[in-house]
Amino acid sequence: GDVERYCSREKEALLECEPGESWLVHNWTIHCSGTNPTEGSRRGLSVNYIDSRTRVLDPKPPRAGDLGKPGQTFEVLF
């Protein structure tokens, strides 16, 4: 697949989860999973830390999408 373009096989690690387990990895970690062979759903969660001084670029990049207006800040949760 495409993973080989970015990561050599020598650096590859197989992480297997039992039902109910999860993994926490750095957001820049290249990762993938196979097809879910069960009737149950699989969930994914992505959390990113963004410094409160971060602003939406002005002008926004061409493919940035509809979210955010140039100069807008991000909500501070705590």
Helices and strands as residue ranges (DSSP letters): H 3-6, G 9-11
